[in-house]
């Protein structure tokens, strides 16, 4: 993951002119044609990577050039300021019609969440991806199950993460399948932050839960300590060497009960 200053330094090296908009390979994660960058007429630079596992996203308010200032004074401002998202695939079907999709959902303990109506899951045959939708269905993340390409792709607006179920206890995990897996626990909502980076939007969404756990891989400990400080209130940090997607309910409960760190607040 790259910090904001690191991202800004890289983006500035692209030498954009006011009004420019580019789509290119991501300079941070290497995602093919997944990175967009724009420079508005007021000098503001916007950038975003649509790959779910990449944290490249930001905004920098720069200075206008002389021509940009003239355009501003003359009212010649027609720059689109809306965040651009990759649209959700238009053609989807029930995963049950594709054996490979159902097999994947069973393997990662996500089928129960779909069958119980805890999350909308569809299959996009053209993209060969299983789609996990957010609660208002304005966005989804897609898991590739065959062919070439990034393992995960983001579609639409998933800025608040993927929340599975509506229990009072939130368990923060990295991906949507893990969120479905932990949602099998009583009173628990699985919250996929789609990586290891907690955005302000996700943090605000977490304030509605009575209790919050954050479960990450053992090798993410340094990152987790900095991320957990962003959340107000009592947050229980857990590390594990196991993949949450394949654990039984008893094993998941044991993971949450095991206090293997000193970072609880």
C-alpha positions in Angstrom: 0.0 0.0 0.0 1.2 3.5 -0.8 0.8 6.5 1.4 -0.9 9.7 0.1 2.4 11.6 -0.2 3.9 8.7 -2.2 0.8 8.6 -4.5 0.8 12.4 -5.0 4.5 12.5 -5.9 3.9 9.8 -8.6 0.8 11.5 -9.9 2.5 14.9 -10.2 5.2 13.2 -12.4 2.5 12.6 -15.1 2.6 16.3 -16.0 -1.1 16.7 -16.8 -2.6 19.9 -18.3 -5.8 21.4 -17.1 -8.8 19.5 -18.5 -6.8 16.3 -19.1 -8.2 12.9 -18.3 -6.3 9.7 -18.7 -6.9 6.0 -18.3 -3.7 3.9 -17.9 -2.0 1.0 -16.2 -1.9 1.6 -12.5 1.6 2.9 -11.5 1.1 1.4 -8.0 -0.4 -2.1 -8.4 0.2 -2.6 -12.2 -3.5 -3.2 -12.9 -4.1 -3.1 -16.7 -6.1 0.0 -17.6 -7.4 0.3 -14.1 -6.1 3.7 -13.2 -7.7 7.0 -14.0 -6.3 10.5 -13.4 -7.8 13.9 -14.1 -6.7 17.5 -13.8 -9.6 19.9 -13.4 -9.7 23.4 -14.7 -9.1 24.8 -11.2 -5.9 22.8 -10.9 -7.3 20.0 -8.7 -5.9 16.5 -9.5 -8.1 13.5 -9.0 -6.8 9.9 -9.2 -8.3 6.4 -8.6 -7.5 2.8 -9.2 -10.5 0.5 -9.8 -8.7 -2.6 -8.7 -10.2 -3.7 -5.4 -7.0 -4.6 -3.7 -5.3 -1.3 -4.6 -5.5 1.8 -2.3 -4.6 4.3 -5.0 -7.1 7.1 -4.6 -6.8 10.8 -3.8 -7.4 14.4 -4.5 -5.0 17.3 -4.5 -6.0 20.9 -4.8 -3.3 22.5 -6.9 -2.7 25.9 -8.5 -4.3 27.1 -11.7 -2.2 27.9 -14.7 -2.6 31.3 -16.3 -4.9 29.8 -19.0 -7.0 27.9 -16.4 -7.4 31.1 -14.4 -8.6 32.9 -17.6 -11.1 30.1 -18.2 -12.4 30.3 -14.7 -12.9 34.1 -14.9 -14.7 33.7 -18.3 -16.9 30.9 -16.9 -15.6 28.3 -19.2 -15.9 25.5 -16.7 -17.3 22.3 -18.1 -15.1 19.8 -16.3 -17.0 16.7 -15.0 -16.4 16.5 -11.3 -18.2 13.2 -10.6 -16.2 10.2 -9.5 -15.9 7.7 -12.3 -16.7 4.1 -11.6 -16.5 1.0 -13.6 -20.2 0.1 -14.2 -21.6 -3.1 -12.7 -22.0 -5.7 -15.5 -25.4 -5.4 -17.1 -25.8 -9.1 -17.7 -25.8 -11.3 -14.6 -27.4 -14.6 -13.6 -28.1 -16.8 -10.6 -24.8 -18.5 -9.6 -26.7 -21.7 -9.4 -26.7 -21.8 -13.3 -22.9 -22.1 -13.3 -21.5 -25.1 -11.4 -18.0 -23.4 -11.1 -19.6 -20.3 -9.4 -21.5 -22.5 -6.9 -18.4 -24.6 -6.2 -16.4 -21.4 -5.5 -19.1 -20.0 -3.1 -19.2 -23.3 -1.2 -15.5 -23.5 -0.9 -15.3 -20.0 0.7 -18.3 -20.4 2.9 -20.4 -17.8 1.2 -23.3 -19.9 -0.1 -25.1 -19.7 3.2 -25.1 -15.9 3.2 -26.5 -15.8 -0.3 -29.2 -18.4 0.4 -30.3 -16.7 3.6 -30.6 -13.3 1.8 -27.8 -11.7 3.8 -26.1 -10.4 0.6 -26.9 -10.3 -3.1 -24.5 -12.5 -5.1 -24.7 -12.9 -8.9 -22.6 -14.3 -11.6 -21.4 -12.2 -14.6 -20.8 -14.8 -17.4 -19.0 -12.4 -19.7 -16.5 -11.3 -17.1 -16.4 -14.8 -15.5 -16.8 -13.2 -12.1 -18.9 -13.9 -9.0 -20.3 -10.5 -7.9 -20.8 -9.6 -4.2 -23.0 -6.5 -4.0 -23.1 -3.9 -1.3 -26.3 -3.4 0.7 -27.8 -0.7 -1.4 -26.6 -2.5 -4.6 -24.9 0.6 -5.9 -21.6 -1.3 -6.2 -20.1 -4.8 -6.2 -16.8 -6.6 -6.2 -16.2 -9.4 -8.6 -14.1 -12.5 -8.0 -12.6 -14.0 -11.1 -13.2 -17.8 -11.2 -11.6 -18.6 -14.6 -9.5 -16.9 -17.2 -6.9 -14.2 -16.9 -7.1 -10.9 -15.1 -7.0 -9.4 -11.6 -8.4 -11.7 -8.9 -10.8 -9.0 -7.7 -12.5 -6.1 -9.5 -14.5 -3.2 -8.1 -17.7 -2.0 -9.9 -19.9 1.0 -9.0 -19.5 2.6 -5.6 -18.1 0.4 -2.9 -16.6 3.2 -0.9 -18.4 2.0 2.3 -17.2 -1.6 1.9 -19.3 -4.7 1.7 -21.5 -5.3 4.8 -23.0 -8.8 5.1 -25.9 -9.1 7.5 -27.1 -6.5 10.1 -25.8 -7.8 13.5 -24.6 -5.4 16.3 -21.0 -6.7 16.1 -18.9 -5.9 13.1 -15.9 -8.0 12.1 -13.7 -6.1 9.7 -12.0 -8.4 7.1 -10.2 -7.8 3.8 -12.5 -9.4 1.2 -16.2 -10.0 0.5 -16.0 -13.8 0.8 -14.4 -13.5 4.2 -17.2 -11.2 5.2 -19.8 -13.8 4.1 -17.9 -16.4 6.1 -17.9 -14.5 9.4 -21.5 -13.5 8.9 -22.4 -17.0 9.9 -21.7 -16.1 13.5 -24.6 -15.1 15.6 -25.2 -11.3 15.9 -22.2 -10.6 13.6 -21.9 -8.5 10.5 -19.0 -9.2 8.2 -17.5 -5.9 6.9 -15.1 -6.2 3.9 -12.9 -3.2 3.5 -11.6 -4.6 0.2 -7.9 -4.5 1.2 -6.2 -3.4 4.4 -6.9 0.4 4.1 -9.6 2.1 6.2 -11.1 5.1 4.3 -13.0 7.8 6.1 -16.2 6.6 4.5 -15.8 3.1 5.9 -14.8 4.4 9.3 -18.0 6.5 9.4 -20.1 3.4 8.5 -18.5 1.5 11.4 -19.9 3.9 14.0 -23.3 2.3 13.9 -22.0 -1.0 15.5 -21.9 -1.7 19.2 -18.7 -3.7 19.0 -16.0 -3.9 16.3 -13.3 -6.5 15.6 -10.6 -6.2 13.0 -9.1 -9.5 11.8 -6.0 -9.4 9.6 -3.2 -11.7 8.5 -0.2 -11.9 10.8 2.0 -10.1 8.3 -0.3 -7.1 8.3 0.4 -6.2 12.0 2.3 -3.0 11.4 -0.4 -1.7 9.0 -3.2 -2.8 11.3 -1.9 -0.8 14.2 -1.9 2.4 12.2 -5.3 1.7 10.7 -7.0 0.8 14.0 -6.1 4.2 15.5 -8.4 5.8 12.9 -11.5 4.2 14.5 -13.1 5.8 17.5 -14.3 3.6 20.3 -13.4 0.1 21.4 -11.9 -1.9 18.6 -10.6 -5.5 19.2 -7.7 -6.3 16.9 -7.0 -9.9 16.0 -4.3 -11.5 13.9 -4.5 -14.9 12.3 -2.5 -17.1 10.0 -5.7 -18.8 8.8 -7.9 -17.9 5.9 -11.2 -16.8 7.4 -13.0 -18.1 4.3 -12.3 -21.7 5.0 -12.7 -21.8 8.8 -15.6 -23.5 10.6 -18.0 -21.5 12.9 -16.2 -22.8 15.9 -12.8 -21.8 14.5 -14.1 -18.4 13.7 -15.4 -17.9 17.3 -12.0 -19.1 18.6 -10.2 -16.5 16.4 -12.3 -13.7 17.9 -11.9 -14.9 21.5 -8.1 -15.2 21.2 -6.5 -11.9 22.4 -3.1 -12.3 20.6 -2.1 -8.6 20.7 -1.9 -5.6 23.0 -3.6 -3.1 20.7 -7.2 -3.2 22.0 -8.5 0.2 22.8 
